[in-house]
Amino acid sequence: MLIDKDRTGLQSIKTHPRQLGIPLSRWGRNLISSCPFHAPEETSLFFYDALGYWRYRCLQCGNEGDLVEFVMRSRFNGLDDQAARVEALEFFGAQEQTNGEQYEYEHPWIKEIGGEKAKVLEQFVSYCHWAACKSESSAEFLSKRGWSIGQAQLYGIGYYSGDPEPFISYCMLAGVERHQINFYLDNLEVYQEPRITIPARNSKGIIHSVYGRSMEENHPHPYISYASGPADIPFNIQSDNERPIIVEGFFDALTADLAGIPGVVSTMYQELTQSHLYKLKACGAEAVTVILRRDSNRRRQEFQIQKYLQQAENLNLKFKSIILPKDETIDQLVRKNGADQILELISHTEEDTIHTHRRSVMLQDIKENFDNAMACPPTTSVGYSLSKFPKLDATIDGIQSGCFFVSSQPFGLKSILLSSLALDLVESNPTIKIIYIALETPRRQLFDRFIAMMTGESILSVRKQNSHDETNKKILQATKDLIAYVRQNRLEIWEDTPAFDNIEMLRILKEELKEHQDLAVIIDGIDHLKITDRNEISDINERRSTVMLDLYKALDTPIFLGGELLCTESGLVGPRPYLRDSDAIFWLESKGGNLFLTVDSKRLGKNHLYQGNVIMDSISSRMNEE
């Protein structure tokens, strides 16, 4: 049921838990006390600010109400409701008289500039909380996250069905007009799907926005805002907070606050900015602790923390950074280990400077390397598997992150080998995405090559209808499979364009890596890549090799480079930059009608990693081990 505000008497009298004369402790952004209704020794009674006035709720016995009702039930429980209410109101009047204060209750949004917006948002939050109490799907979603409806009420968490009409009707009864709803909740009718709602307040406790969280897993837009507003106010920000703890997710902040960890705020999955830190400093911050979920790209995360450290130093804020274990969140850790372990971790974490940050990152990397190694059984492949090259796969333990140069004699075989490897990786690894950058071959020819390799037919056969229906059926099925790889975002083929250079390529690949961590890149025709930087290096092969090394370091993914490599009786000799910088060199050579593949490396422990015979299908040209 919706709160009947007129019945409470709170519209004409100021009430605060401090006036009750009972021991109170700060608990997150709320106050907590023992519960007089079921167990005086158990501190499970929360007092929370509900849209500008205080209410209480015991998370154990379920008693709840406003402060007038608390006084009625705890002190005048022998009277009937009406008499007890009169006595309770007189109690608060006596308190005010004793304090010598004359106060007429005024809702906080009345004083706030643009207070009409806060009024509309508070009506929306109140409605959504009522809806959450009636919705089984929202209760189920919250339950999976470890939240009860009673706990959600402490923070105004609610449920919006996506249908605005019931809410608009509710607002009409409360004196809010439709044009006000459309103006301040400007995204209400854009997102017409069920979502959990989470109010965001500024440091004064005024709601400035309401966020919606999808209840679907892997939703493309899990978080949205129903009201346009400032995006640089940290979620759950509080005044008089000297040591805020900055986390990433909404529920990370809410669960930590519910556990009693003071001053936890969230960047709402955004980059931490100078503006975020400035607002925290305006609320009294002297030191900040940033807790980040582990990024698969450790190098990128290290640079990110260095940027945050510099921003904090610009505002004379002390700074600590903590990276959580792989696949862990603050929400999960607090529920599993409790608040004390998080607080102890923060207290034992060294304050960051440029030097201590480098040292702490190194220590975390060493431990992570060990944990990853010990978590992988001896029979498990570390890299991406190659089902068509099982001996090679076993020797190099799958395709792992690295820069691999591929060449052949005759030269054209390297493109067929790269195509065979690309198709093998896509077919054998359901999570991988291949980006094939074709700088020497038209994209349509690559389509035909892949279809031919998938069907066992020749390229000429797949370019027109065949006289045999079975062959046409195979071509159709292979085409459907190829389309499926593209639709599933598992295969892309890039053609050379006039604007395509290494800088543009790196920018696009970085964006791809954010969305798809299992990424492998194949560049067929490295000798034709346009180089637009590193002008201080005169040798073109040296420049290309340096750019490719920079690309590999920035992405930390498997990168195959197809290009020209010379072979004489003395072995592989050039171009030397590729030999120096590559993790391994794949050399395919035709001798006496047979194909021999060798993989050499000076970085992986020994020069000759692998040598084996390769069979190339006489019709489709697909390659595999003998």
C-alpha positions, -999 to 999 in steps of 0.1 A, spaced: 0 0 0 12 35 -7 22 56 23 -7 78 35 13 109 43 -17 130 55 -25 104 82 10 104 97 10 140 109 45 145 94 34 173 71 30 196 101 58 186 124 95 181 121 106 146 132 141 131 134 153 98 150 176 119 173 145 133 190 135 98 202 160 97 230 173 62 221 209 51 213 215 54 176 245 44 155 254 55 120 250 26 96 260 35 60 238 64 52 211 53 76 208 50 114 204 18 133 192 9 168 180 -21 188 144 -32 181 120 -27 211 93 -47 194 109 -82 193 144 -82 207 159 -52 226 194 -67 224 193 -71 186 203 -41 165 182 -47 135 160 -15 135 168 8 107 158 45 105 159 58 70 151 90 52 121 82 30 116 110 4 123 138 29 109 124 62 121 96 85 107 62 88 117 30 107 118 -6 97 131 -37 115 146 -61 91 140 -90 115 104 -87 127 91 -65 99 77 -37 121 77 -4 101 61 30 101 69 67 106 84 82 138 50 91 152 40 54 150 73 44 166 65 65 196 29 52 197 40 16 197 71 18 219 58 42 246 20 44 244 11 8 234 -15 5 261 -37 32 245 -60 29 215 -46 41 182 -62 75 183 -52 83 218 -17 69 213 -13 92 182 -24 122 201 1 114 229 29 108 203 23 141 186 23 159 220 56 141 227 72 157 197 56 190 205 71 189 240 105 181 225 103 211 202 91 233 231 120 221 253 145 228 226 130 263 221 125 257 184 94 266 164 94 247 131 68 242 105 75 211 84 87 220 49 95 193 23 131 196 12 123 199 -25 104 232 -17 137 248 -8 156 233 -37 160 252 -70 140 234 -95 121 217 -67 93 208 -90 115 182 -106 124 167 -72 87 165 -64 79 146 -96 108 122 -91 98 115 -55 63 107 -67 78 83 -92 100 66 -66 71 63 -42 49 47 -70 77 23 -80 83 11 -45 46 3 -42 48 -15 -75 78 -35 -63 57 -48 -33 31 -61 -58 55 -75 -85 67 -111 -83 93 -106 -110 110 -77 -91 109 -96 -58 125 -126 -76 152 -104 -92 160 -87 -59 160 -121 -41 186 -134 -65 208 -104 -57 203 -111 -20 178 -83 -13 144 -84 4 116 -60 -3 121 -46 32 158 -39 25 150 -24 -8 126 0 9 155 15 29 170 29 -4 138 36 -24 145 7 -48 113 0 -68 99 -15 -100 85 1 -131 65 -20 -155 72 2 -186 35 13 -188 33 50 -179 -5 53 -176 -9 38 -140 18 61 -128 3 92 -145 -31 84 -129 -14 82 -95 3 115 -101 -30 132 -110 -44 122 -76 -13 138 -60 -17 170 -79 12 165 -104 2 174 -139 10 153 -170 31 180 -186 53 180 -155 59 143 -158 67 145 -195 91 174 -188 111 160 -159 108 122 -166 117 128 -202 128 92 -209 98 76 -192 80 66 -224 113 58 -243 120 27 -223 88 7 -222 100 -24 -206 101 -37 -169 130 -24 -149 142 -21 -113 143 15 -103 170 31 -82 168 68 -70 200 88 -71 203 117 -46 227 146 -43 246 154 -11 215 172 4 194 140 0 174 155 -29 166 130 -57 182 143 -90 176 113 -112 160 78 -112 179 49 -129 164 18 -143 181 -15 -142 171 -43 -166 161 -76 -151 173 -95 -182 208 -110 -182 232 -97 -209 209 -68 -218 226 -45 -243 215 -15 -222 213 -27 -186 212 8 -171 192 38 -182 181 71 -167 144 80 -167 153 117 -160 180 137 -177 203 151 -151 239 155 -141 260 124 -147 290 134 -126 273 132 -92 286 100 -75 257 77 -67 250 75 -29 270 106 -22 268 119 13 278 151 31 306 152 57 323 122 42 361 124 48 371 90 32 347 80 5 351 45 -11 345 46 -49 331 15 -65 317 8 -100 282 -7 -98 249 4 -82 244 -28 -62 281 -27 -51 274 7 -34 240 -3 -20 251 -37 -6 282 -21 10 260 6 25 235 -19 38 263 -38 55 273 -6 73 304 4 53 304 42 55 308 65 25 306 40 -4 297 58 -37 295 45 -72 305 60 -106 276 41 -122 299 22 -146 314 54 -159 350 65 -159 360 83 -127 365 120 -136 379 151 -120 343 163 -116 334 133 -95 363 139 -72 356 176 -70 321 169 -57 334 144 -32 359 169 -20 331 195 -16 315 170 7 345 169 29 367 142 13 403 142 23 412 108 9 395 84 -16 398 47 -22 389 34 -56 379 -3 -59 378 -16 -94 367 -49 -109 395 -67 -127 399 -58 -163 411 -85 -187 435 -60 -201 458 -53 -172 479 -28 -190 449 -7 -198 437 -9 -162 471 2 -149 471 33 -171 435 40 -159 445 39 -123 475 62 -130 451 87 -145 428 85 -114 459 90 -92 469 121 -111 433 135 -108 433 130 -71 467 146 -67 454 176 -86 428 181 -59 453 173 -30 434 141 -22 451 111 -8 445 81 -30 443 43 -27 435 18 -54 423 -18 -50 417 -43 -79 394 -71 -70 401 -108 -78 390 -121 -112 352 -122 -116 346 -108 -81 325 -77 -72 321 -57 -40 285 -69 -39 296 -106 -39 325 -101 -15 305 -82 11 278 -109 11 303 -137 12 329 -123 37 311 -94 54 320 -57 58 349 -62 81 371 -79 55 366 -51 30 374 -24 57 404 -44 68 416 -47 31 413 -9 27 431 -2 60 460 -25 50 463 -10 15 492 13 10 485 49 0 493 53 -37 520 74 -52 535 68 -86 562 45 -71 540 26 -47 513 21 -74 538 5 -98 550 -18 -70 514 -28 -59 504 -35 -95 535 -57 -99 527 -77 -68 491 -82 -79 503 -93 -113 527 -119 -98 499 -133 -77 474 -134 -105 499 -152 -128 504 -178 -101 467 -182 -94 459 -186 -132 487 -211 -137 476 -232 -107 440 -231 -117 447 -247 -151 450 -285 -150 479 -300 -170 455 -315 -196 438 -281 -203 449 -260 -232 457 -224 -223 452 -210 -257 425 -213 -285 424 -247 -300 432 -258 -335 413 -290 -344 428 -293 -379 463 -289 -365 463 -311 -333 500 -317 -331 507 -280 -335 480 -272 -310 495 -296 -284 531 -283 -290 523 -246 -285 494 -252 -260 469 -235 -283 470 -201 -299 478 -177 -272 483 -139 -270 513 -130 -291 526 -115 -324 531 -142 -350 547 -137 -384 535 -160 -412 552 -165 -446 557 -192 -472 576 -204 -502 559 -200 -527 546 -168 -513 509 -173 -521 506 -202 -498 507 -179 -467 472 -165 -475 458 -200 -478 474 -210 -444 460 -178 -428 425 -186 -442 428 -222 -429 439 -210 -395 411 -184 -393 384 -209 -402 398 -235 -378 398 -210 -349 362 -199 -356 349 -235 -359 369 -248 -329 363 -220 -304 327 -209 -298 337 -177 -280 364 -163 -302 360 -134 -327 383 -133 -358 390 -100 -375 406 -108 -409 422 -77 -424 427 -85 -461 452 -60 -476 460 -82 -507 427 -100 -514 393 -87 -523 367 -95 -497 344 -113 -521 372 -137 -530 377 -144 -493 340 -153 -490 344 -178 -519 376 -192 -503 359 -198 -469 328 -214 -486 351 -236 -507 371 -247 -476 339 -254 -456 324 -275 -484 354 -292 -498 346 -278 -532 368 -256 -554 364 -218 -555 352 -220 -591 324 -244 -581 310 -221 -554 308 -191 -577 278 -205 -597 250 -231 -594 262 -267 -596 246 -294 -617 245 -316 -586 219 -307 -560 239 -322 -532 267 -298 -540 243 -269 -540 229 -279 -507 264 -280 -492 271 -246 -506 239 -233 -491 246 -247 -457 281 -234 -457 268 -199 -467 243 -201 -438 271 -210 -414 293 -181 -426 263 -157 -422 258 -171 -387 294 -164 -378 290 -128 -389 256 -123 -372 270 -137 -340 298 -112 -342 324 -139 -345 339 -131 -379 347 -98 -397 366 -93 -429 381 -59 -435 391 -47 -470 418 -21 -477 404 14 -481 421 47 -489 417 59 -453 428 26 -437 461 30 -417 476 17 -385 462 45 -363 426 40 -375 431 2 -372 443 5 -336 414 28 -326 388 4 -341 404 -27 -326 405 -11 -291 367 -6 -294 363 -42 -305 383 -55 -276 360 -37 -251 330 -56 -265 347 -89 -273 376 -100 -251 382 -132 -270 396 -115 -301 422 -126 -326 435 -105 -355 448 -117 -388 465 -91 -411 472 -106 -445 495 -84 -464 514 -65 -437 538 -52 -464 509 -31 -478 498 -15 -446 500 23 -447 522 36 -419 513 71 -407 536 75 -376 571 65 -365 585 88 -391 618 90 -372 625 54 -384 638 54 -419 636 17 -428 600 8 -439 602 -28 -426 615 -15 -392 587 10 -391 560 -16 -398 575 -40 -373 575 -13 -346 539 -4 -353 528 -40 -351 547 -44 -318 529 -13 -305 496 -28 -317 502 -61 -300 512 -44 -267 481 -22 -268 457 -51 -275 474 -82 -259 456 -106 -282 468 -131 -308 479 -112 -339 490 -130 -371 509 -110 -397 512 -124 -432 540 -110 -453 572 -116 -472 600 -135 -456 632 -148 -473 646 -182 -468 681 -194 -479 703 -223 -470 712 -205 -438 676 -204 -427 652 -175 -422 670 -142 -427 647 -113 -434 632 -89 -430 651 -89 -397 627 -65 -377 599 -91 -380 622 -119 -368 633 -98 -338 598 -87 -327 577 -117 -334 569 -142 -307 570 -170 -333 575 -173 -371 553 -197 -391 572 -208 -422 554 -229 -448 575 -244 -475 568 -266 -505 595 -292 -512 591 -321 -537 554 -318 -538 551 -318 -500 543 -290 -476 563 -285 -444 553 -261 -416 579 -250 -391 573 -227 -361 604 -210 -347 607 -187 -317 635 -172 -296 610 -159 -270 593 -191 -260 622 -212 -247 637 -227 -278 643 -219 -314 624 -248 -331 589 -252 -315 573 -274 -342 579 -290 -375 553 -311 -393 538 -321 -427 508 -302 -439 482 -314 -464 464 -290 -487 432 -303 -501 436 -305 -539 401 -292 -545 393 -266 -518 429 -258 -508 421 -260 -471 451 -270 -450 454 -294 -421 481 -315 -405 489 -349 -421 
